[in-house]
Amino acid sequence: MKLATPRWWYQRDRGIAPISRALLTPFGWVWAYVTARRIARVTPIDSGAPVICVGNLTIGGSGKTPVVRAILARLAASGVDAHVLSRGYGGRLKGPVRVDAEQHNAGDVGDEPLMLAAEATVWVARDRVAGAMAATTDGARVIVMDDGHQNSRVKKALSLVVVDGETRDGEWPFGDGRVFPAGPMREPLVAGLARADAVILLLPDGAPAADPRLLATLGSHPVLNARLAPATAPPAGRQMGFAGVAKPWKVERALRSAGCDLADFAAFPDHFAYDEPTLAQLANRARRLSAGLVTTEKDWVRLPVAWRPRVAAWPVQCVFDDPAALDQLLARGVRR
């Protein structure tokens, strides 16, 4: 059974969950050491096409997939045929396999690849080098690697890291900087930033500006501000919301901010596999509240087909403050 993301990971106050942090910190040291050693010992392999990596410094929850979508749209507008490469987390297929939205489901290839396959050519491969080469053989002019900042086997033309720019309610995107499992970091902040060409700071819709303290933490790295905004209005009427993502509390917050009449909200672990009993329980709760059911696109693709007409998918999109700056950055990666 998958565990929910600990919310205390994202609290900077070291007084939060002190026993858990103290007990888990040595494991974080080991994780950081193993990650650094693996990255240092590997010689990257050129797949034959420029690879633009859109990665994380933390264990999920940064908004990476909407950023990938926005980048694909900018590349397409420039006439660049880009394929997506994903590990396919949560899927059973090892690949390399080209995702077919009509034939595959989330259990086969993972939820994020299935979402992206509706509008792009997507490859799933546990072996990223093999996946990149399969995409190149299939005609990809550019490969957008969804996640993989800590994967050093694939030679990258451009490395972008997505950072959650929301700092309200005492939350901080990097917590107190500790590495998994003592905190949300995949590796120490300084080490991760050192390999990044730029940071994409994903701000909540309506946020006036980035937190200057967060910008100071990012140092001299180029920062592109973007907004995570609703692609459509939430469904009308009372709603029972639910989400199985890294930060479900942000989905609840965003629904309310977008004007959704949210009667209740249920949180599940990231990539949660919805089964019949769970969905029946959600439907019963919604019925008692005289509410409809609403969830994220990522959750919706994990629903059994029979349940999809009964649940509204609420899409969000990434909108860059300065699209021209993004285009310049992507052009640099394409030329490499």
C-alpha positions in Angstrom: 0.0 0.0 0.0 1.3 3.4 -1.0 1.8 6.0 1.8 0.6 9.6 1.6 3.2 12.3 1.4 3.9 13.6 4.9 2.9 17.2 5.0 5.5 18.0 7.6 8.1 17.4 5.0 7.3 20.8 3.7 7.5 22.7 7.0 10.7 24.7 7.5 10.2 24.7 11.3 12.5 22.0 12.7 10.1 21.6 15.6 7.6 19.8 13.4 7.7 16.0 13.7 11.1 16.2 15.4 11.3 12.4 16.3 10.5 11.4 12.7 13.1 13.7 11.3 15.7 12.6 13.8 15.1 8.9 13.1 15.0 9.3 9.3 17.9 11.7 8.8 20.6 9.0 8.7 18.7 7.3 5.9 18.6 10.6 4.1 22.4 10.8 4.3 22.7 7.4 2.7 20.2 8.3 0.0 22.1 11.5 -0.9 25.5 9.7 -0.9 24.2 6.9 -3.2 22.6 9.4 -5.6 25.7 11.6 -5.8 27.9 8.5 -6.4 25.7 7.2 -9.1 25.5 10.5 -10.9 29.3 11.0 -10.7 30.2 7.5 -12.0 28.1 7.4 -15.1 29.1 8.7 -18.5 26.0 10.1 -20.3 25.0 8.5 -23.6 23.9 10.5 -26.6 20.7 9.2 -28.0 21.1 11.1 -31.3 18.4 13.7 -30.5 18.6 16.7 -28.1 17.1 15.8 -24.8 15.3 18.5 -22.8 14.9 17.2 -19.3 12.1 18.6 -17.1 12.9 17.4 -13.6 12.3 17.7 -9.9 14.5 18.4 -6.9 11.8 16.9 -4.6 9.7 13.8 -4.4 6.8 15.0 -6.7 4.3 17.8 -6.1 6.1 20.5 -8.1 3.7 20.6 -11.1 6.1 19.1 -13.6 3.6 17.5 -16.0 1.7 20.8 -16.8 5.2 22.3 -17.5 6.0 19.4 -19.9 2.7 20.1 -21.7 3.4 23.8 -22.0 6.9 23.1 -23.4 5.5 20.6 -25.9 3.1 23.3 -27.1 5.9 25.9 -27.5 8.0 23.4 -29.4 5.1 22.5 -31.7 4.4 26.1 -32.3 8.0 26.4 -33.5 7.6 23.4 -35.8 9.6 21.1 -33.7 8.5 17.4 -33.6 9.1 16.5 -30.0 8.5 13.1 -28.3 8.1 12.6 -24.6 10.1 10.1 -22.7 8.9 8.9 -19.3 9.8 6.1 -16.9 6.1 5.3 -16.6 5.9 5.3 -12.9 3.1 3.1 -11.7 2.8 1.2 -14.9 3.7 -2.5 -15.5 5.3 -2.2 -18.9 9.1 -1.9 -18.9 9.3 -0.7 -22.5 10.5 0.9 -24.5 6.9 1.1 -25.7 5.1 3.9 -27.6 2.0 4.8 -25.6 -1.3 4.3 -27.3 -4.1 6.0 -25.5 -6.7 3.7 -27.1 -4.9 0.5 -26.1 -3.1 1.3 -22.9 -4.3 2.3 -19.5 -2.6 3.8 -16.4 -1.9 0.3 -15.1 0.1 -0.3 -18.2 2.1 2.9 -18.7 1.4 5.1 -15.7 -1.0 8.1 -15.3 1.2 10.9 -16.5 2.3 9.3 -19.8 -1.3 8.4 -20.5 -2.4 12.0 -20.0 0.4 13.3 -22.3 -0.3 10.7 -25.0 -3.6 12.5 -25.8 -1.6 15.3 -27.4 1.9 14.1 -28.0 4.0 11.0 -28.9 5.0 9.4 -25.6 7.5 6.7 -24.9 7.7 4.7 -21.7 10.9 3.0 -20.7 12.5 2.0 -17.4 15.8 2.1 -19.3 15.8 5.8 -20.4 18.7 5.4 -22.8 16.8 2.6 -24.7 13.7 4.8 -24.6 15.5 7.8 -26.0 17.0 5.8 -28.8 13.6 4.3 -29.6 12.2 7.8 -29.9 15.0 8.9 -32.1 14.6 5.9 -34.4 10.9 6.8 -34.6 11.7 10.2 -35.9 11.8 12.4 -32.8 13.7 15.7 -33.5 13.7 16.5 -29.8 13.0 14.4 -26.7 11.3 16.0 -23.7 12.2 13.8 -20.7 9.5 14.0 -18.1 11.4 13.6 -14.9 15.0 12.3 -14.8 17.1 15.2 -13.4 18.8 12.5 -11.2 19.2 10.1 -14.1 22.7 10.7 -15.5 22.7 8.0 -18.2 21.0 10.1 -20.8 23.0 13.0 -22.3 20.9 16.2 -21.9 21.0 19.3 -24.0 19.0 21.3 -21.5 18.2 20.6 -17.8 15.2 22.4 -16.3 14.0 21.9 -12.7 10.5 22.7 -11.7 10.0 24.2 -8.2 6.7 24.7 -6.5 6.6 28.5 -5.8 3.9 28.4 -3.2 5.1 29.4 0.3 1.9 30.0 2.2 0.8 28.4 5.5 4.3 27.8 6.7 5.1 25.6 3.8 8.4 25.7 1.9 9.1 23.8 -1.4 12.2 22.2 0.0 11.1 21.7 3.6 14.1 22.2 5.8 16.3 20.8 3.1 16.5 17.2 4.3 16.8 14.4 1.8 14.2 11.5 1.5 13.0 9.9 3.7 13.6 12.6 6.3 12.4 15.3 3.9 11.1 15.8 0.4 14.5 16.3 -1.3 15.8 13.8 -3.9 19.3 15.2 -3.3 20.7 18.2 -1.5 19.5 21.5 -3.0 23.0 22.8 -3.9 23.9 19.6 -5.8 20.6 19.5 -7.7 20.8 23.2 -8.7 24.4 22.8 -9.9 23.3 20.6 -12.8 20.3 22.8 -13.8 20.4 25.2 -16.7 17.3 27.0 -15.4 14.6 26.9 -12.8 10.9 27.0 -13.6 9.1 28.5 -10.6 5.5 27.4 -10.7 3.4 30.0 -8.8 -0.3 29.7 -7.8 -2.8 31.4 -10.1 -3.2 35.0 -9.0 0.1 35.2 -7.0 1.5 38.7 -7.5 5.2 37.7 -7.5 7.6 35.1 -6.4 8.6 35.0 -2.7 11.9 37.0 -2.6 13.2 34.6 0.1 12.7 31.7 -2.3 14.4 33.5 -5.1 17.4 34.1 -2.8 17.5 30.4 -2.1 17.8 29.7 -5.8 20.8 32.0 -6.1 22.0 33.1 -9.5 20.3 30.5 -11.6 18.0 31.8 -14.3 14.4 31.6 -13.2 11.3 31.5 -15.4 8.1 32.3 -13.6 5.0 30.4 -14.6 1.4 30.1 -13.2 -0.6 27.0 -12.6 -4.0 28.2 -13.7 -7.4 26.5 -14.3 -7.9 25.5 -17.9 -11.7 25.5 -17.4 -13.9 26.5 -14.5 -14.7 23.9 -11.9 -18.0 22.0 -12.4 -21.1 23.9 -11.2 -23.0 23.0 -8.1 -21.8 21.3 -4.9 -18.9 19.0 -5.4 -17.1 16.2 -3.5 -13.5 16.5 -4.5 -10.8 13.9 -4.3 -7.2 13.5 -5.4 -4.3 11.0 -5.2 -1.3 13.3 -5.9 1.8 14.3 -4.0 0.2 17.3 -2.5 -3.6 16.7 -2.4 -4.1 19.7 -0.1 -3.1 22.0 -2.9 -5.8 20.5 -5.2 -8.4 21.2 -2.5 -7.0 24.7 -2.1 -7.0 25.4 -5.8 -10.6 24.1 -6.3 -11.8 26.5 -3.6 -9.8 29.4 -5.0 -11.3 28.8 -8.4 -14.8 29.1 -7.0 -15.8 25.5 -6.6 -18.6 24.9 -4.1 -16.6 22.1 -2.4 -18.7 20.3 0.2 -15.9 17.8 1.1 -12.5 16.6 0.0 -10.8 13.2 0.2 -7.0 12.8 -0.1 -5.2 9.7 -1.3 -1.5 8.8 -1.8 0.2 9.8 -5.1 -0.6 7.5 -8.0 -3.3 5.8 -6.0 -5.1 3.0 -7.9 -8.8 3.5 -7.4 -10.8 0.3 -6.9 -14.5 -0.3 -6.9 -15.0 -0.2 -3.1 -13.1 3.1 -2.8 -15.1 4.7 -5.6 -18.4 3.4 -4.2 -17.6 5.0 -0.9 -16.8 8.3 -2.5 -20.0 8.2 -4.5 -22.0 7.4 -1.4 -20.4 10.4 0.5 -21.2 12.6 -2.5 -24.8 11.4 -2.6 -25.3 12.2 1.1 -23.9 15.7 0.4 -26.1 16.1 -2.8 -22.8 16.7 -4.6 -21.1 15.7 -7.8 -17.6 14.1 -7.9 -14.6 16.1 -9.2 -10.9 15.2 -9.4 -7.7 16.0 -11.3 -6.9 14.9 -14.8 -4.1 12.7 -13.5 -6.6 11.0 -11.1 -9.3 10.7 -13.8 -7.1 8.6 -16.1 -6.6 6.1 -13.3 -10.3 5.6 -12.9 -11.9 2.4 -14.2 -13.6 3.3 -17.6 -17.1 2.7 -16.2 -16.5 5.3 -13.6 -15.3 8.1 -15.8 -18.7 9.4 -16.9 -19.6 9.8 -13.2 -16.6 12.0 -12.3 -15.6 15.4 -13.6 -12.0 15.9 -14.5 -10.8 19.4 -13.7 -7.8 20.4 -15.9 -5.1 22.9 -15.1 -2.5 24.5 -17.3 0.9 26.1 -17.0 1.1 29.6 -18.3 4.5 31.3 -18.5 4.9 35.0 -17.6 7.4 35.4 -20.4 6.9 32.9 -23.2 9.6 34.5 -25.3 12.2 33.8 -22.6 11.1 30.1 -22.6 11.3 30.0 -26.4 14.9 31.3 -26.3 15.8 28.7 -23.7 14.2 25.9 -25.6 15.9 27.0 -28.9 19.2 26.8 -27.2 18.5 23.2 -26.2 17.3 22.3 -29.6 20.4 23.6 -31.3 22.8 21.6 -29.1 
